[in-house]
């Protein structure tokens, strides 16, 4: 939607220039991605609490969310590492096109 808006404001050809700039910026950001797992119990608890809040306060009944919460309740450190890896993998998969 944004590329179409930019092109309607700034004229023909600007959509492609914007998309090229987005690709370049995304590649630069991702090239320096050296994320590490958040090992502290406090960080793990923060993520678990966020997931529980999504379920209880926002009444999210997503099956995957429920599975993650159950996994955290069984073994928080292992669940946290697996959750972090899935997020990390998702970021790489999303950005690989750029």
N, CA, C and O atoms as a DFTB+ gen file, in Angstrom:
392 C
 N C O
     1  1       0.816      -1.177       0.000
     2  2       0.000       0.000       0.000
     3  2       0.876       1.264       0.000
     4  3       0.608       2.209      -0.742
     5  1       1.912       1.272       0.828
     6  2       2.789       2.440       0.902
     7  2       3.442       2.761      -0.440
     8  3       3.475       3.929      -0.826
     9  1       3.965       1.763      -1.169
    10  2       4.549       2.091      -2.476
    11  2       3.551       2.766      -3.419
    12  3       3.916       3.680      -4.158
    13  1       2.302       2.321      -3.394
    14  2       1.280       2.943      -4.246
    15  2       1.021       4.390      -3.833
    16  3       0.839       5.264      -4.680
    17  1       1.005       4.630      -2.530
    18  2       0.794       5.996      -2.032
    19  2       1.951       6.895      -2.455
    20  3       1.744       8.013      -2.928
    21  1       3.177       6.391      -2.276
    22  2       4.363       7.172      -2.649
    23  2       4.331       7.497      -4.133
    24  3       4.623       8.624      -4.531
    25  1       3.979       6.519      -4.948
    26  2       3.931       6.756      -6.394
    27  2       2.843       7.767      -6.763
    28  3       3.043       8.598      -7.649
    29  1       1.700       7.700      -6.089
    30  2       0.630       8.658      -6.407
    31  2       1.010      10.083      -6.002
    32  3       0.550      11.047      -6.612
    33  1       1.850      10.213      -4.972
    34  2       2.267      11.550      -4.530
    35  2       3.442      12.067      -5.352
    36  3       3.432      13.215      -5.795
    37  1       4.460      11.221      -5.561
    38  2       5.717      11.675      -6.175
    39  2       5.866      11.336      -7.654
    40  3       6.821      11.774      -8.296
    41  1       4.941      10.570      -8.192
    42  2       4.974      10.318      -9.625
    43  2       5.457       8.930     -10.005
    44  3       5.880       8.129      -9.171
    45  1       5.374       8.688     -11.297
    46  2       5.703       7.383     -11.863
    47  2       7.164       7.016     -11.620
    48  3       8.049       7.869     -11.684
    49  1       7.403       5.748     -11.344
    50  2       8.757       5.257     -11.130
    51  2       9.210       5.307      -9.684
    52  3      10.208       4.685      -9.321
    53  1       8.489       6.036      -8.863
    54  2       8.892       6.161      -7.460
    55  2       8.587       4.894      -6.660
    56  3       9.236       4.616      -5.652
    57  1       7.605       4.139      -7.116
    58  2       7.252       2.893      -6.438
    59  2       8.440       1.934      -6.468
    60  3       8.785       1.330      -5.453
    61  1       9.060       1.801      -7.633
    62  2      10.207       0.907      -7.788
    63  2      11.404       1.405      -6.976
    64  3      12.113       0.609      -6.360
    65  1      11.626       2.718      -6.976
    66  2      12.740       3.278      -6.203
    67  2      12.544       3.028      -4.710
    68  3      13.492       2.686      -4.003
    69  1      11.320       3.199      -4.238
    70  2      11.027       2.950      -2.825
    71  2      11.273       1.486      -2.481
    72  3      11.898       1.185      -1.464
    73  1      10.788       0.579      -3.316
    74  2      10.965      -0.844      -3.043
    75  2      12.441      -1.235      -3.063
    76  3      12.863      -2.080      -2.274
    77  1      13.218      -0.641      -3.940
    78  2      14.654      -0.911      -3.985
    79  2      15.329      -0.405      -2.713
    80  3      16.190      -1.083      -2.153
    81  1      14.945       0.770      -2.262
    82  2      15.502       1.302      -1.014
    83  2      15.121       0.437       0.184
    84  3      15.938       0.220       1.078
    85  1      13.894      -0.054       0.203
    86  2      13.457      -0.943       1.284
    87  2      14.295      -2.215       1.277
    88  3      14.720      -2.677       2.335
    89  1      14.540      -2.790       0.097
    90  2      15.370      -3.998      -0.008
    91  2      16.780      -3.741       0.512
    92  3      17.341      -4.566       1.233
    93  1      17.352      -2.596       0.144
    94  2      18.710      -2.268       0.562
    95  2      18.788      -2.090       2.085
    96  3      19.698      -2.616       2.725
    97  1      17.850      -1.361       2.653
    98  2      17.845      -1.135       4.100
    99  2      17.632      -2.442       4.848
   100  3      18.299      -2.702       5.849
   101  1      16.714      -3.260       4.373
   102  2      16.443      -4.547       5.014
   103  2      17.673      -5.437       4.979
   104  3      17.994      -6.088       5.974
   105  1      18.360      -5.476       3.856
   106  2      19.577      -6.289       3.741
   107  2      20.642      -5.807       4.712
   108  3      21.327      -6.619       5.333
   109  1      20.788      -4.504       4.849
   110  2      21.786      -3.960       5.784
   111  2      21.441      -4.304       7.223
   112  3      22.313      -4.701       7.996
   113  1      20.185      -4.154       7.581
   114  2      19.765      -4.477       8.952
   115  2      19.978      -5.956       9.232
   116  3      20.519      -6.319      10.276
   117  1      19.556      -6.811       8.305
   118  2      19.659      -8.250       8.519
   119  2      21.107      -8.729       8.492
   120  3      21.435      -9.713       9.155
   121  1      21.967      -8.070       7.753
   122  2      23.362      -8.510       7.669
   123  2      24.080      -8.359       9.005
   124  3      25.064      -9.053       9.258
   125  1      23.613      -7.486       9.839
   126  2      24.223      -7.291      11.160
   127  2      23.442      -8.000      12.260
   128  3      23.676      -7.766      13.446
   129  1      22.530      -8.850      11.871
   130  2      21.715      -9.565      12.845
   131  2      22.559     -10.619      13.544
   132  3      22.904     -11.644      12.955
   133  1      22.880     -10.366      14.773
   134  2      23.640     -11.341      15.560
   135  2      22.903     -11.590      16.868
   136  3      23.479     -11.507      17.952
   137  1      21.631     -11.894      16.743
   138  2      20.808     -12.081      17.930
   139  2      21.261     -13.299      18.724
   140  3      21.762     -14.277      18.170
   141  1      21.073     -13.211      20.016
   142  2      21.433     -14.304      20.922
   143  2      20.235     -14.621      21.801
   144  3      19.379     -13.773      22.051
   145  1      20.197     -15.844      22.254
   146  2      19.110     -16.306      23.113
   147  2      19.133     -15.570      24.447
   148  3      20.194     -15.374      25.039
   149  1      17.956     -15.164      24.913
   150  2      17.829     -14.475      26.200
   151  2      17.711     -15.528      27.291
   152  3      16.639     -16.097      27.499
   153  1      18.807     -15.787      27.984
   154  2      18.883     -16.916      28.904
   155  2      18.321     -16.667      30.297
   156  3      17.960     -17.623      30.983
   157  1      18.238     -15.439      30.727
   158  2      17.860     -15.209      32.124
   159  2      16.421     -15.640      32.396
   160  3      15.545     -15.540      31.538
   161  1      16.212     -16.117      33.611
   162  2      14.884     -16.561      34.037
   163  2      13.873     -15.415      33.940
   164  3      12.702     -15.629      33.627
   165  1      14.335     -14.227      34.209
   166  2      13.447     -13.061      34.153
   167  2      12.930     -12.828      32.730
   168  3      11.747     -12.545      32.539
   169  1      13.795     -12.942      31.753
   170  2      13.371     -12.775      30.359
   171  2      12.427     -13.888      29.933
   172  3      11.445     -13.650      29.231
   173  1      12.733     -15.098      30.364
   174  2      11.866     -16.238      30.038
   175  2      10.481     -16.028      30.645
   176  3       9.464     -16.280      29.998
   177  1      10.452     -15.570      31.878
   178  2       9.180     -15.304      32.557
   179  2       8.406     -14.191      31.846
   180  3       7.179     -14.237      31.761
   181  1       9.119     -13.212      31.348
   182  2       8.490     -12.110      30.618
   183  2       7.776     -12.633      29.364
   184  3       6.641     -12.246      29.087
   185  1       8.437     -13.500      28.619
   186  2       7.838     -14.063      27.402
   187  2       6.633     -14.929      27.762
   188  3       5.584     -14.837      27.124
   189  1       6.787     -15.766      28.781
   190  2       5.682     -16.623      29.225
   191  2       4.474     -15.771      29.642
   192  3       3.338     -16.079      29.283
   193  1       4.730     -14.707      30.396
   194  2       3.656     -13.820      30.845
   195  2       2.973     -13.142      29.661
   196  3       1.754     -12.972      29.653
   197  1       3.760     -12.760      28.667
   198  2       3.193     -12.167      27.455
   199  2       2.241     -13.155      26.776
   200  3       1.140     -12.778      26.376
   201  1       2.658     -14.404      26.647
   202  2       1.818     -15.415      26.006
   203  2       0.531     -15.642      26.798
   204  3      -0.555     -15.725      26.224
   205  1       0.664     -15.740      28.122
   206  2      -0.519     -15.936      28.974
   207  2      -1.478     -14.750      28.849
   208  3      -2.696     -14.928      28.809
   209  1      -0.926     -13.558      28.788
   210  2      -1.759     -12.355      28.663
   211  2      -2.533     -12.372      27.344
   212  3      -3.710     -12.012      27.305
   213  1      -1.870     -12.792      26.266
   214  2      -2.558     -12.902      24.974
   215  2      -3.764     -13.824      25.100
   216  3      -4.823     -13.561      24.530
   217  1      -3.591     -14.905      25.851
   218  2      -4.656     -15.888      25.990
   219  2      -5.773     -15.394      26.916
   220  3      -6.951     -15.519      26.581
   221  1      -5.417     -14.841      28.062
   222  2      -6.412     -14.490      29.073
   223  2      -7.041     -13.121      28.821
   224  3      -8.263     -13.002      28.730
   225  1      -6.217     -12.103      28.709
   226  2      -6.735     -10.735      28.583
   227  2      -7.328     -10.487      27.204
   228  3      -8.417      -9.927      27.078
   229  1      -6.605     -10.907      26.174
   230  2      -7.078     -10.669      24.811
   231  2      -7.975     -11.788      24.294
   232  3      -8.481     -11.731      23.173
   233  1      -8.164     -12.809      25.131
   234  2      -9.037     -13.947      24.804
   235  2      -8.673     -14.609      23.473
   236  3      -9.540     -14.965      22.675
   237  1      -7.381     -14.760      23.262
   238  2      -6.880     -15.410      22.058
   239  2      -6.924     -16.921      22.280
   240  3      -6.286     -17.431      23.201
   241  1      -7.666     -17.630      21.451
   242  2      -7.824     -19.076      21.611
   243  2      -7.046     -19.863      20.561
   244  3      -7.352     -21.025      20.295
   245  1      -6.050     -19.231      19.970
   246  2      -5.239     -19.882      18.942
   247  2      -4.612     -21.167      19.484
   248  3      -4.069     -21.189      20.588
   249  1      -4.694     -22.222      18.700
   250  2      -4.190     -23.529      19.116
   251  2      -2.678     -23.508      19.355
   252  3      -2.192     -24.111      20.312
   253  1      -1.942     -22.821      18.494
   254  2      -0.489     -22.730      18.666
   255  2      -0.131     -21.992      19.951
   256  3       0.805     -22.378      20.651
   257  1      -0.862     -20.946      20.258
   258  2      -0.623     -20.202      21.493
   259  2      -0.824     -21.108      22.699
   260  3      -0.013     -21.097      23.625
   261  1      -1.882     -21.879      22.695
   262  2      -2.156     -22.801      23.798
   263  2      -1.039     -23.830      23.935
   264  3      -0.625     -24.148      25.049
   265  1      -0.549     -24.351      22.813
   266  2       0.547     -25.330      22.857
   267  2       1.815     -24.719      23.446
   268  3       2.503     -25.361      24.241
   269  1       2.128     -23.478      23.061
   270  2       3.321     -22.822      23.602
   271  2       3.185     -22.605      25.106
   272  3       4.138     -22.822      25.854
   273  1       2.022     -22.184      25.544
   274  2       1.810     -21.960      26.980
   275  2       1.974     -23.267      27.747
   276  3       2.627     -23.299      28.790
   277  1       1.388     -24.339      27.238
   278  2       1.529     -25.646      27.897
   279  2       2.988     -26.087      27.926
   280  3       3.450     -26.643      28.922
   281  1       3.703     -25.845      26.854
   282  2       5.122     -26.196      26.775
   283  2       5.920     -25.404      27.816
   284  3       6.770     -25.965      28.507
   285  1       5.646     -24.108      27.926
   286  2       6.315     -23.276      28.928
   287  2       6.012     -23.778      30.338
   288  3       6.887     -23.764      31.204
   289  1       4.790     -24.216      30.569
   290  2       4.411     -24.690      31.903
   291  2       5.090     -26.008      32.252
   292  3       5.302     -26.301      33.428
   293  1       5.433     -26.806      31.242
   294  2       6.140     -28.073      31.484
   295  2       7.623     -27.864      31.730
   296  3       8.187     -28.410      32.678
   297  1       8.254     -27.070      30.868
   298  2       9.713     -26.885      30.952
   299  2      10.083     -25.524      30.371
   300  3      10.345     -25.400      29.175
   301  1      10.102     -24.513      31.220
   302  2      10.316     -23.139      30.745
   303  2      11.623     -22.933      29.992
   304  3      11.595     -22.363      28.901
   305  1      12.771     -23.370      30.517
   306  2      14.022     -23.092      29.790
   307  2      14.060     -23.709      28.385
   308  3      14.497     -23.064      27.433
   309  1      13.608     -24.938      28.265
   310  2      13.620     -25.607      26.956
   311  2      12.589     -24.966      26.026
   312  3      12.869     -24.731      24.850
   313  1      11.407     -24.687      26.552
   314  2      10.365     -24.042      25.746
   315  2      10.826     -22.667      25.281
   316  3      10.573     -22.270      24.143
   317  1      11.500     -21.947      26.163
   318  2      11.979     -20.606      25.812
   319  2      12.989     -20.672      24.669
   320  3      12.930     -19.868      23.739
   321  1      13.906     -21.619      24.737
   322  2      14.899     -21.763      23.668
   323  2      14.222     -22.122      22.347
   324  3      14.554     -21.558      21.304
   325  1      13.282     -23.051      22.389
   326  2      12.560     -23.435      21.174
   327  2      11.736     -22.270      20.620
   328  3      11.681     -22.062      19.408
   329  1      11.100     -21.516      21.511
   330  2      10.314     -20.355      21.094
   331  2      11.216     -19.313      20.449
   332  3      10.898     -18.775      19.388
   333  1      12.352     -19.030      21.100
   334  2      13.306     -18.058      20.556
   335  2      13.775     -18.506      19.165
   336  3      13.863     -17.696      18.243
   337  1      14.074     -19.803      19.024
   338  2      14.552     -20.310      17.743
   339  2      13.490     -20.130      16.656
   340  3      13.813     -19.751      15.530
   341  1      12.238     -20.396      16.985
   342  2      11.158     -20.234      16.001
   343  2      11.014     -18.772      15.579
   344  3      10.801     -18.487      14.400
   345  1      11.126     -17.853      16.521
   346  2      11.061     -16.423      16.204
   347  2      12.250     -16.031      15.331
   348  3      12.098     -15.324      14.335
   349  1      13.429     -16.500      15.717
   350  2      14.662     -16.209      14.979
   351  2      14.569     -16.740      13.543
   352  3      14.912     -16.046      12.585
   353  1      14.102     -17.974      13.419
   354  2      13.946     -18.603      12.106
   355  2      12.922     -17.842      11.260
   356  3      13.129     -17.640      10.064
   357  1      11.828     -17.426      11.881
   358  2      10.801     -16.669      11.168
   359  2      11.318     -15.341      10.639
   360  3      10.971     -14.924       9.534
   361  1      12.147     -14.683      11.431
   362  2      12.730     -13.412      10.985
   363  2      13.618     -13.639       9.771
   364  3      13.571     -12.870       8.811
   365  1      14.429     -14.693       9.812
   366  2      15.303     -14.987       8.670
   367  2      14.499     -15.355       7.426
   368  3      14.826     -14.922       6.321
   369  1      13.447     -16.155       7.604
   370  2      12.623     -16.548       6.465
   371  2      11.919     -15.340       5.850
   372  3      11.781     -15.249       4.631
   373  1      11.480     -14.428       6.690
   374  2      10.794     -13.235       6.204
   375  2      11.745     -12.324       5.445
   376  3      11.379     -11.749       4.420
   377  1      12.965     -12.194       5.950
   378  2      13.913     -11.253       5.367
   379  2      14.743     -11.837       4.227
   380  3      15.461     -11.094       3.557
   381  1      14.668     -13.139       3.990
   382  2      15.513     -13.737       2.948
   383  2      15.171     -13.225       1.550
   384  3      16.020     -13.233       0.658
   385  1      13.944     -12.786       1.360
   386  2      13.542     -12.257       0.055
   387  2      14.139     -10.888      -0.215
   388  3      14.158     -10.426      -1.356
   389  1      14.625     -10.241       0.835
   390  2      15.202      -8.913       0.676
   391  2      16.693      -9.035       0.553
   392  3      17.385      -8.028       0.409
